[in-house]
């Protein structure tokens, strides 16, 4: 039976200076040569992922990858040829429910258009003090539109993303999940300032683990033959679901109590995980 190797992107495969080490690229190529299916599961949109590759001057054909899970599981793509094989979206009434909740709490948030146009977003910025939010808006300044009274909400959206300065206490996250129980509420540490909380709300059932499970079934690979590597809270469900789950040393301490650590992202932790899993000599 085939095996699947899934790695997160930011903070896992990517170093702190946003590069992929040659050894890790060689590891992915070696896994593919050995018949292992290679997958990247990222919180980035497809547009953001492509932009990261361009920044590193890595052509799509130079990335030893079989599948891309993106937008925290909302989309799955066959990498050679970039063929979309699965996508999920929020209907307008769901977005309005989430937005009303965020408005009441006072979150700054973005509503991202449905795949494949996820880079486009509506935003509501009312706090006046959220550097991480401002930085993300500046990165995608060509795609954002203010959400104002009378604005037209997209008919379908990929997600609603709130950025919370300084992080969101777990008890508040639990309360938010109870209030938005009809959706998938996934926390992540900001990849920009590494302090703020990003609270992503997707259709019910969307997550990295759900997409990995869908892909494994699609390929006829059992859960026990799946190895996953990650570094943050949005990887937790994936690492728990996989037959073998490995965590980067540069992960939050709360996660280190739950998973085996395989090395840091700056020290080719992905390669060390592949070796620890017995997939490569």
C-alpha positions as protocol buffer text, in pm:
chain_id: "A"
residue {
  index: 1
  type: UNK
  ca { x: 0 y: 0 z: 0 }
}
residue {
  index: 2
  type: UNK
  ca { x: 118 y: 353 z: -75 }
}
residue {
  index: 3
  type: UNK
  ca { x: 207 y: 599 z: 199 }
}
residue {
  index: 4
  type: UNK
  ca { x: 135 y: 971 z: 227 }
}
residue {
  index: 5
  type: UNK
  ca { x: 367 y: 1233 z: 375 }
}
residue {
  index: 6
  type: UNK
  ca { x: 200 y: 1566 z: 463 }
}
residue {
  index: 7
  type: UNK
  ca { x: 391 y: 1874 z: 574 }
}
residue {
  index: 8
  type: UNK
  ca { x: 271 y: 2213 z: 685 }
}
residue {
  index: 9
  type: UNK
  ca { x: 431 y: 2511 z: 510 }
}
residue {
  index: 10
  type: UNK
  ca { x: 493 y: 2822 z: 726 }
}
residue {
  index: 11
  type: UNK
  ca { x: 703 y: 2742 z: 1031 }
}
residue {
  index: 12
  type: UNK
  ca { x: 752 y: 2383 z: 921 }
}
residue {
  index: 13
  type: UNK
  ca { x: 884 y: 2347 z: 567 }
}
residue {
  index: 14
  type: UNK
  ca { x: 965 y: 2719 z: 552 }
}
residue {
  index: 15
  type: UNK
  ca { x: 1251 y: 2856 z: 761 }
}
residue {
  index: 16
  type: UNK
  ca { x: 1214 y: 3176 z: 958 }
}
residue {
  index: 17
  type: UNK
  ca { x: 1359 y: 3367 z: 663 }
}
residue {
  index: 18
  type: UNK
  ca { x: 1090 y: 3214 z: 440 }
}
residue {
  index: 19
  type: UNK
  ca { x: 1307 y: 2971 z: 249 }
}
residue {
  index: 20
  type: UNK
  ca { x: 1297 y: 2595 z: 193 }
}
residue {
  index: 21
  type: UNK
  ca { x: 1626 y: 2428 z: 270 }
}
residue {
  index: 22
  type: UNK
  ca { x: 1780 y: 2220 z: -6 }
}
residue {
  index: 23
  type: UNK
  ca { x: 1787 y: 1915 z: 218 }
}
residue {
  index: 24
  type: UNK
  ca { x: 1410 y: 1932 z: 269 }
}
residue {
  index: 25
  type: UNK
  ca { x: 1350 y: 1967 z: -106 }
}
residue {
  index: 26
  type: UNK
  ca { x: 1574 y: 1664 z: -159 }
}
residue {
  index: 27
  type: UNK
  ca { x: 1375 y: 1476 z: 105 }
}
residue {
  index: 28
  type: UNK
  ca { x: 1046 y: 1545 z: -73 }
}
residue {
  index: 29
  type: UNK
  ca { x: 1202 y: 1436 z: -403 }
}
residue {
  index: 30
  type: UNK
  ca { x: 1338 y: 1121 z: -237 }
}
residue {
  index: 31
  type: UNK
  ca { x: 998 y: 1038 z: -91 }
}
residue {
  index: 32
  type: UNK
  ca { x: 834 y: 1070 z: -432 }
}
residue {
  index: 33
  type: UNK
  ca { x: 1104 y: 852 z: -588 }
}
residue {
  index: 34
  type: UNK
  ca { x: 1031 y: 591 z: -321 }
}
residue {
  index: 35
  type: UNK
  ca { x: 660 y: 592 z: -411 }
}
residue {
  index: 36
  type: UNK
  ca { x: 544 y: 806 z: -118 }
}
residue {
  index: 37
  type: UNK
  ca { x: 274 y: 1062 z: -204 }
}
residue {
  index: 38
  type: UNK
  ca { x: 389 y: 1409 z: -99 }
}
residue {
  index: 39
  type: UNK
  ca { x: 145 y: 1674 z: 21 }
}
residue {
  index: 40
  type: UNK
  ca { x: 175 y: 2027 z: 155 }
}
residue {
  index: 41
  type: UNK
  ca { x: -113 y: 2136 z: 383 }
}
residue {
  index: 42
  type: UNK
  ca { x: -106 y: 2512 z: 432 }
}
residue {
  index: 43
  type: UNK
  ca { x: -325 y: 2784 z: 574 }
}
residue {
  index: 44
  type: UNK
  ca { x: -226 y: 3001 z: 279 }
}
residue {
  index: 45
  type: UNK
  ca { x: -454 y: 3056 z: -16 }
}
residue {
  index: 46
  type: UNK
  ca { x: -337 y: 2923 z: -350 }
}
residue {
  index: 47
  type: UNK
  ca { x: -246 y: 3278 z: -454 }
}
residue {
  index: 48
  type: UNK
  ca { x: -37 y: 3331 z: -140 }
}
residue {
  index: 49
  type: UNK
  ca { x: 133 y: 2994 z: -181 }
}
residue {
  index: 50
  type: UNK
  ca { x: 229 y: 3070 z: -542 }
}
residue {
  index: 51
  type: UNK
  ca { x: 359 y: 3410 z: -434 }
}
residue {
  index: 52
  type: UNK
  ca { x: 580 y: 3246 z: -171 }
}
residue {
  index: 53
  type: UNK
  ca { x: 727 y: 3011 z: -432 }
}
residue {
  index: 54
  type: UNK
  ca { x: 792 y: 3304 z: -665 }
}
residue {
  index: 55
  type: UNK
  ca { x: 968 y: 3491 z: -383 }
}
residue {
  index: 56
  type: UNK
  ca { x: 1196 y: 3188 z: -336 }
}
residue {
  index: 57
  type: UNK
  ca { x: 1244 y: 3160 z: -714 }
}
residue {
  index: 58
  type: UNK
  ca { x: 1108 y: 2804 z: -708 }
}
residue {
  index: 59
  type: UNK
  ca { x: 913 y: 2714 z: -1019 }
}
residue {
  index: 60
  type: UNK
  ca { x: 602 y: 2497 z: -973 }
}
residue {
  index: 61
  type: UNK
  ca { x: 772 y: 2216 z: -1165 }
}
residue {
  index: 62
  type: UNK
  ca { x: 1070 y: 2235 z: -927 }
}
residue {
  index: 63
  type: UNK
  ca { x: 862 y: 2154 z: -619 }
}
residue {
  index: 64
  type: UNK
  ca { x: 853 y: 1775 z: -555 }
}
residue {
  index: 65
  type: UNK
  ca { x: 484 y: 1771 z: -470 }
}
residue {
  index: 66
  type: UNK
  ca { x: 185 y: 1557 z: -561 }
}
residue {
  index: 67
  type: UNK
  ca { x: -98 y: 1745 z: -389 }
}
residue {
  index: 68
  type: UNK
  ca { x: -158 y: 2083 z: -227 }
}
residue {
  index: 69
  type: UNK
  ca { x: -411 y: 2126 z: 54 }
}
residue {
  index: 70
  type: UNK
  ca { x: -461 y: 2502 z: 90 }
}
residue {
  index: 71
  type: UNK
  ca { x: -673 y: 2755 z: 278 }
}
residue {
  index: 72
  type: UNK
  ca { x: -657 y: 2531 z: 587 }
}
residue {
  index: 73
  type: UNK
  ca { x: -830 y: 2250 z: 400 }
}
residue {
  index: 74
  type: UNK
  ca { x: -1092 y: 2443 z: 203 }
}
residue {
  index: 75
  type: UNK
  ca { x: -923 y: 2341 z: -123 }
}
residue {
  index: 76
  type: UNK
  ca { x: -727 y: 2045 z: -260 }
}
residue {
  index: 77
  type: UNK
  ca { x: -526 y: 2057 z: -580 }
}
residue {
  index: 78
  type: UNK
  ca { x: -330 y: 1806 z: -784 }
}
residue {
  index: 79
  type: UNK
  ca { x: 4 y: 1983 z: -799 }
}
residue {
  index: 80
  type: UNK
  ca { x: 135 y: 1871 z: -1138 }
}
residue {
  index: 81
  type: UNK
  ca { x: -99 y: 2075 z: -1356 }
}
residue {
  index: 82
  type: UNK
  ca { x: -262 y: 2258 z: -1061 }
}
residue {
  index: 83
  type: UNK
  ca { x: -598 y: 2085 z: -1107 }
}
residue {
  index: 84
  type: UNK
  ca { x: -855 y: 2168 z: -838 }
}
residue {
  index: 85
  type: UNK
  ca { x: -1025 y: 1849 z: -715 }
}
residue {
  index: 86
  type: UNK
  ca { x: -1211 y: 1971 z: -407 }
}
residue {
  index: 87
  type: UNK
  ca { x: -1330 y: 2303 z: -265 }
}
residue {
  index: 88
  type: UNK
  ca { x: -1566 y: 2416 z: 10 }
}
residue {
  index: 89
  type: UNK
  ca { x: -1735 y: 2751 z: 65 }
}
residue {
  index: 90
  type: UNK
  ca { x: -1961 y: 2947 z: 299 }
}
residue {
  index: 91
  type: UNK
  ca { x: -2297 y: 3072 z: 170 }
}
residue {
  index: 92
  type: UNK
  ca { x: -2389 y: 3436 z: 223 }
}
residue {
  index: 93
  type: UNK
  ca { x: -2622 y: 3368 z: 518 }
}
residue {
  index: 94
  type: UNK
  ca { x: -2343 y: 3183 z: 698 }
}
residue {
  index: 95
  type: UNK
  ca { x: -2103 y: 3473 z: 643 }
}
residue {
  index: 96
  type: UNK
  ca { x: -2360 y: 3718 z: 779 }
}
residue {
  index: 97
  type: UNK
  ca { x: -2399 y: 3505 z: 1093 }
}
residue {
  index: 98
  type: UNK
  ca { x: -2023 y: 3495 z: 1150 }
}
residue {
  index: 99
  type: UNK
  ca { x: -1984 y: 3868 z: 1075 }
}
residue {
  index: 100
  type: UNK
  ca { x: -2260 y: 3955 z: 1324 }
}
residue {
  index: 101
  type: UNK
  ca { x: -2079 y: 3754 z: 1591 }
}
residue {
  index: 102
  type: UNK
  ca { x: -1746 y: 3923 z: 1515 }
}
residue {
  index: 103
  type: UNK
  ca { x: -1911 y: 4267 z: 1511 }
}
residue {
  index: 104
  type: UNK
  ca { x: -2058 y: 4208 z: 1856 }
}
residue {
  index: 105
  type: UNK
  ca { x: -1719 y: 4101 z: 1996 }
}
residue {
  index: 106
  type: UNK
  ca { x: -1538 y: 4387 z: 1822 }
}
residue {
  index: 107
  type: UNK
  ca { x: -1302 y: 4180 z: 1606 }
}
residue {
  index: 108
  type: UNK
  ca { x: -1128 y: 4318 z: 1298 }
}
residue {
  index: 109
  type: UNK
  ca { x: -1195 y: 4070 z: 1019 }
}
residue {
  index: 110
  type: UNK
  ca { x: -1174 y: 3983 z: 651 }
}
residue {
  index: 111
  type: UNK
  ca { x: -1423 y: 3792 z: 435 }
}
residue {
  index: 112
  type: UNK
  ca { x: -1242 y: 3604 z: 161 }
}
residue {
  index: 113
  type: UNK
  ca { x: -1412 y: 3526 z: -169 }
}
residue {
  index: 114
  type: UNK
  ca { x: -1469 y: 3163 z: -269 }
}
residue {
  index: 115
  type: UNK
  ca { x: -1200 y: 2954 z: -437 }
}
residue {
  index: 116
  type: UNK
  ca { x: -1042 y: 3023 z: -688 }
}
residue {
  index: 117
  type: UNK
  ca { x: -1072 y: 3395 z: -609 }
}
residue {
  index: 118
  type: UNK
  ca { x: -972 y: 3372 z: -241 }
}
residue {
  index: 119
  type: UNK
  ca { x: -722 y: 3657 z: -266 }
}
residue {
  index: 120
  type: UNK
  ca { x: -1012 y: 3903 z: -292 }
}
residue {
  index: 121
  type: UNK
  ca { x: -1163 y: 4008 z: 39 }
}
residue {
  index: 122
  type: UNK
  ca { x: -1393 y: 4249 z: 217 }
}
residue {
  index: 123
  type: UNK
  ca { x: -1255 y: 4390 z: 542 }
}
residue {
  index: 124
  type: UNK
  ca { x: -1386 y: 4557 z: 855 }
}
residue {
  index: 125
  type: UNK
  ca { x: -1129 y: 4742 z: 1065 }
}
residue {
  index: 126
  type: UNK
  ca { x: -1283 y: 4917 z: 1365 }
}
residue {
  index: 127
  type: UNK
  ca { x: -1035 y: 4872 z: 1651 }
}
residue {
  index: 128
  type: UNK
  ca { x: -788 y: 5129 z: 1516 }
}
residue {
  index: 129
  type: UNK
  ca { x: -499 y: 4941 z: 1678 }
}
residue {
  index: 130
  type: UNK
  ca { x: -414 y: 4610 z: 1511 }
}
residue {
  index: 131
  type: UNK
  ca { x: -68 y: 4618 z: 1346 }
}
residue {
  index: 132
  type: UNK
  ca { x: -88 y: 4258 z: 1226 }
}
residue {
  index: 133
  type: UNK
  ca { x: -421 y: 4327 z: 1054 }
}
residue {
  index: 134
  type: UNK
  ca { x: -282 y: 4642 z: 892 }
}
residue {
  index: 135
  type: UNK
  ca { x: 26 y: 4454 z: 775 }
}
residue {
  index: 136
  type: UNK
  ca { x: -184 y: 4181 z: 613 }
}
residue {
  index: 137
  type: UNK
  ca { x: -404 y: 4439 z: 441 }
}
residue {
  index: 138
  type: UNK
  ca { x: -94 y: 4610 z: 304 }
}
residue {
  index: 139
  type: UNK
  ca { x: 36 y: 4278 z: 166 }
}
residue {
  index: 140
  type: UNK
  ca { x: -284 y: 4233 z: -34 }
}
residue {
  index: 141
  type: UNK
  ca { x: -376 y: 4597 z: -91 }
}
residue {
  index: 142
  type: UNK
  ca { x: -481 y: 4532 z: -450 }
}
residue {
  index: 143
  type: UNK
  ca { x: -750 y: 4285 z: -340 }
}
residue {
  index: 144
  type: UNK
  ca { x: -922 y: 4437 z: -36 }
}
residue {
  index: 145
  type: UNK
  ca { x: -1247 y: 4634 z: -25 }
}
residue {
  index: 146
  type: UNK
  ca { x: -1387 y: 4801 z: 290 }
}
residue {
  index: 147
  type: UNK
  ca { x: -1702 y: 4639 z: 428 }
}
residue {
  index: 148
  type: UNK
  ca { x: -1946 y: 4920 z: 488 }
}
residue {
  index: 149
  type: UNK
  ca { x: -2319 y: 4962 z: 534 }
}
residue {
  index: 150
  type: UNK
  ca { x: -2485 y: 4854 z: 212 }
}
residue {
  index: 151
  type: UNK
  ca { x: -2184 y: 4655 z: 89 }
}
residue {
  index: 152
  type: UNK
  ca { x: -2262 y: 4348 z: -118 }
}
residue {
  index: 153
  type: UNK
  ca { x: -2149 y: 4027 z: 52 }
}
residue {
  index: 154
  type: UNK
  ca { x: -2013 y: 3756 z: -177 }
}
residue {
  index: 155
  type: UNK
  ca { x: -2263 y: 3482 z: -263 }
}
residue {
  index: 156
  type: UNK
  ca { x: -1997 y: 3228 z: -164 }
}
residue {
  index: 157
  type: UNK
  ca { x: -1689 y: 3282 z: 55 }
}
residue {
  index: 158
  type: UNK
  ca { x: -1394 y: 3066 z: 150 }
}
residue {
  index: 159
  type: UNK
  ca { x: -1367 y: 3191 z: 508 }
}
residue {
  index: 160
  type: UNK
  ca { x: -1405 y: 3474 z: 753 }
}
residue {
  index: 161
  type: UNK
  ca { x: -1074 y: 3559 z: 923 }
}
residue {
  index: 162
  type: UNK
  ca { x: -1042 y: 3760 z: 1245 }
}
residue {
  index: 163
  type: UNK
  ca { x: -702 y: 3887 z: 1361 }
}
residue {
  index: 164
  type: UNK
  ca { x: -677 y: 3934 z: 1736 }
}
residue {
  index: 165
  type: UNK
  ca { x: -377 y: 4133 z: 1868 }
}
residue {
  index: 166
  type: UNK
  ca { x: -181 y: 3958 z: 2141 }
}
residue {
  index: 167
  type: UNK
  ca { x: -370 y: 3631 z: 2107 }
}
residue {
  index: 168
  type: UNK
  ca { x: -709 y: 3498 z: 2213 }
}
residue {
  index: 169
  type: UNK
  ca { x: -743 y: 3322 z: 2552 }
}
residue {
  index: 170
  type: UNK
  ca { x: -856 y: 2959 z: 2526 }
}
residue {
  index: 171
  type: UNK
  ca { x: -1172 y: 3022 z: 2726 }
}
residue {
  index: 172
  type: UNK
  ca { x: -1276 y: 3289 z: 2473 }
}
residue {
  index: 173
  type: UNK
  ca { x: -1196 y: 3054 z: 2186 }
}
residue {
  index: 174
  type: UNK
  ca { x: -1412 y: 2784 z: 2346 }
}
residue {
  index: 175
  type: UNK
  ca { x: -1698 y: 3031 z: 2388 }
}
residue {
  index: 176
  type: UNK
  ca { x: -1662 y: 3141 z: 2025 }
}
residue {
  index: 177
  type: UNK
  ca { x: -1673 y: 2779 z: 1909 }
}
residue {
  index: 178
  type: UNK
  ca { x: -1993 y: 2723 z: 2106 }
}
residue {
  index: 179
  type: UNK
  ca { x: -2153 y: 3033 z: 1955 }
}
residue {
  index: 180
  type: UNK
  ca { x: -2045 y: 2937 z: 1601 }
}
residue {
  index: 181
  type: UNK
  ca { x: -2107 y: 2565 z: 1648 }
}
residue {
  index: 182
  type: UNK
  ca { x: -2240 y: 2531 z: 1294 }
}
residue {
  index: 183
  type: UNK
  ca { x: -1900 y: 2619 z: 1151 }
}
residue {
  index: 184
  type: UNK
  ca { x: -1539 y: 2509 z: 1174 }
}
residue {
  index: 185
  type: UNK
  ca { x: -1347 y: 2756 z: 1395 }
}
residue {
  index: 186
  type: UNK
  ca { x: -971 y: 2710 z: 1365 }
}
residue {
  index: 187
  type: UNK
  ca { x: -707 y: 2912 z: 1554 }
}
residue {
  index: 188
  type: UNK
  ca { x: -354 y: 2977 z: 1432 }
}
residue {
  index: 189
  type: UNK
  ca { x: -62 y: 3189 z: 1542 }
}
residue {
  index: 190
  type: UNK
  ca { x: -1 y: 3477 z: 1302 }
}
residue {
  index: 191
  type: UNK
  ca { x: 274 y: 3393 z: 1051 }
}
residue {
  index: 192
  type: UNK
  ca { x: 348 y: 3766 z: 1035 }
}
residue {
  index: 193
  type: UNK
  ca { x: 410 y: 3887 z: 1392 }
}
residue {
  index: 194
  type: UNK
  ca { x: 408 y: 3539 z: 1553 }
}
residue {
  index: 195
  type: UNK
  ca { x: 199 y: 3677 z: 1843 }
}
residue {
  index: 196
  type: UNK
  ca { x: -149 y: 3766 z: 1723 }
}
residue {
  index: 197
  type: UNK
  ca { x: -420 y: 3502 z: 1690 }
}
residue {
  index: 198
  type: UNK
  ca { x: -579 y: 3435 z: 1355 }
}
residue {
  index: 199
  type: UNK
  ca { x: -927 y: 3292 z: 1401 }
}
residue {
  index: 200
  type: UNK
  ca { x: -1044 y: 3133 z: 1077 }
}
residue {
  index: 201
  type: UNK
  ca { x: -1407 y: 3031 z: 1032 }
}
residue {
  index: 202
  type: UNK
  ca { x: -1492 y: 2785 z: 755 }
}
residue {
  index: 203
  type: UNK
  ca { x: -1787 y: 2567 z: 661 }
}
residue {
  index: 204
  type: UNK
  ca { x: -1852 y: 2289 z: 910 }
}
residue {
  index: 205
  type: UNK
  ca { x: -1609 y: 2001 z: 864 }
}
residue {
  index: 206
  type: UNK
  ca { x: -1332 y: 2199 z: 694 }
}
residue {
  index: 207
  type: UNK
  ca { x: -986 y: 2143 z: 843 }
}
residue {
  index: 208
  type: UNK
  ca { x: -649 y: 2009 z: 744 }
}
residue {
  index: 209
  type: UNK
  ca { x: -733 y: 1669 z: 890 }
}
residue {
  index: 210
  type: UNK
  ca { x: -1068 y: 1649 z: 708 }
}
residue {
  index: 211
  type: UNK
  ca { x: -903 y: 1725 z: 374 }
}
residue {
  index: 212
  type: UNK
  ca { x: -622 y: 1480 z: 448 }
}
residue {
  index: 213
  type: UNK
  ca { x: -880 y: 1214 z: 528 }
}
residue {
  index: 214
  type: UNK
  ca { x: -1070 y: 1292 z: 206 }
}
residue {
  index: 215
  type: UNK
  ca { x: -749 y: 1271 z: 4 }
}
residue {
  index: 216
  type: UNK
  ca { x: -641 y: 945 z: 169 }
}
residue {
  index: 217
  type: UNK
  ca { x: -977 y: 787 z: 85 }
}
residue {
  index: 218
  type: UNK
  ca { x: -956 y: 925 z: -268 }
}
residue {
  index: 219
  type: UNK
  ca { x: -615 y: 760 z: -310 }
}
residue {
  index: 220
  type: UNK
  ca { x: -702 y: 440 z: -126 }
}
residue {
  index: 221
  type: UNK
  ca { x: -444 y: 495 z: 147 }
}
residue {
  index: 222
  type: UNK
  ca { x: -518 y: 392 z: 506 }
}
residue {
  index: 223
  type: UNK
  ca { x: -484 y: 637 z: 794 }
}
residue {
  index: 224
  type: UNK
  ca { x: -202 y: 430 z: 943 }
}
residue {
  index: 225
  type: UNK
  ca { x: 7 y: 499 z: 633 }
}
residue {
  index: 226
  type: UNK
  ca { x: -15 y: 876 z: 669 }
}
residue {
  index: 227
  type: UNK
  ca { x: 268 y: 1077 z: 828 }
}
residue {
  index: 228
  type: UNK
  ca { x: 211 y: 1446 z: 906 }
}
residue {
  index: 229
  type: UNK
  ca { x: 442 y: 1725 z: 1023 }
}
residue {
  index: 230
  type: UNK
  ca { x: 334 y: 2064 z: 1159 }
}
residue {
  index: 231
  type: UNK
  ca { x: 409 y: 2343 z: 1403 }
}
residue {
  index: 232
  type: UNK
  ca { x: 94 y: 2526 z: 1509 }
}
residue {
  index: 233
  type: UNK
  ca { x: -261 y: 2497 z: 1640 }
}
residue {
  index: 234
  type: UNK
  ca { x: -413 y: 2467 z: 1293 }
}
residue {
  index: 235
  type: UNK
  ca { x: -202 y: 2151 z: 1247 }
}
residue {
  index: 236
  type: UNK
  ca { x: -313 y: 1987 z: 1572 }
}
residue {
  index: 237
  type: UNK
  ca { x: -611 y: 1800 z: 1427 }
}
residue {
  index: 238
  type: UNK
  ca { x: -398 y: 1676 z: 1135 }
}
residue {
  index: 239
  type: UNK
  ca { x: -118 y: 1547 z: 1358 }
}
residue {
  index: 240
  type: UNK
  ca { x: -370 y: 1375 z: 1586 }
}
residue {
  index: 241
  type: UNK
  ca { x: -546 y: 1208 z: 1292 }
}
residue {
  index: 242
  type: UNK
  ca { x: -237 y: 1087 z: 1105 }
}
residue {
  index: 243
  type: UNK
  ca { x: -86 y: 747 z: 1172 }
}
residue {
  index: 244
  type: UNK
  ca { x: 231 y: 930 z: 1272 }
}
residue {
  index: 245
  type: UNK
  ca { x: 236 y: 1296 z: 1372 }
}
residue {
  index: 246
  type: UNK
  ca { x: 551 y: 1501 z: 1427 }
}
residue {
  index: 247
  type: UNK
  ca { x: 588 y: 1851 z: 1567 }
}
residue {
  index: 248
  type: UNK
  ca { x: 854 y: 2113 z: 1506 }
}
residue {
  index: 249
  type: UNK
  ca { x: 1068 y: 2225 z: 1801 }
}
residue {
  index: 250
  type: UNK
  ca { x: 961 y: 2581 z: 1720 }
}
residue {
  index: 251
  type: UNK
  ca { x: 598 y: 2503 z: 1814 }
}
residue {
  index: 252
  type: UNK
  ca { x: 391 y: 2634 z: 2108 }
}
residue {
  index: 253
  type: UNK
  ca { x: 471 y: 2458 z: 2435 }
}
residue {
  index: 254
  type: UNK
  ca { x: 109 y: 2347 z: 2473 }
}
residue {
  index: 255
  type: UNK
  ca { x: 144 y: 2129 z: 2162 }
}
residue {
  index: 256
  type: UNK
  ca { x: 478 y: 1980 z: 2266 }
}
residue {
  index: 257
  type: UNK
  ca { x: 298 y: 1788 z: 2541 }
}
residue {
  index: 258
  type: UNK
  ca { x: 95 y: 1602 z: 2278 }
}
residue {
  index: 259
  type: UNK
  ca { x: 329 y: 1511 z: 1990 }
}
residue {
  index: 260
  type: UNK
  ca { x: 681 y: 1391 z: 1920 }
}
residue {
  index: 261
  type: UNK
  ca { x: 921 y: 1668 z: 1819 }
}
residue {
  index: 262
  type: UNK
  ca { x: 1146 y: 1606 z: 1518 }
}
residue {
  index: 263
  type: UNK
  ca { x: 1364 y: 1918 z: 1503 }
}
residue {
  index: 264
  type: UNK
  ca { x: 1310 y: 2283 z: 1416 }
}
residue {
  index: 265
  type: UNK
  ca { x: 1203 y: 2435 z: 1086 }
}
residue {
  index: 266
  type: UNK
  ca { x: 1542 y: 2605 z: 1058 }
}
residue {
  index: 267
  type: UNK
  ca { x: 1717 y: 2269 z: 1106 }
}
residue {
  index: 268
  type: UNK
  ca { x: 1542 y: 2058 z: 840 }
}
residue {
  index: 269
  type: UNK
  ca { x: 1286 y: 1921 z: 1083 }
}
residue {
  index: 270
  type: UNK
  ca { x: 1078 y: 1794 z: 790 }
}
residue {
  index: 271
  type: UNK
  ca { x: 1367 y: 1573 z: 676 }
}
residue {
  index: 272
  type: UNK
  ca { x: 1421 y: 1451 z: 1032 }
}
residue {
  index: 273
  type: UNK
  ca { x: 1050 y: 1364 z: 1059 }
}
residue {
  index: 274
  type: UNK
  ca { x: 1059 y: 1165 z: 735 }
}
residue {
  index: 275
  type: UNK
  ca { x: 1356 y: 971 z: 866 }
}
residue {
  index: 276
  type: UNK
  ca { x: 1199 y: 915 z: 1210 }
}
residue {
  index: 277
  type: UNK
  ca { x: 886 y: 785 z: 1038 }
}
residue {
  index: 278
  type: UNK
  ca { x: 1093 y: 522 z: 860 }
}
residue {
  index: 279
  type: UNK
  ca { x: 1011 y: 658 z: 515 }
}
residue {
  index: 280
  type: UNK
  ca { x: 1373 y: 727 z: 421 }
}
residue {
  index: 281
  type: UNK
  ca { x: 1708 y: 590 z: 532 }
}
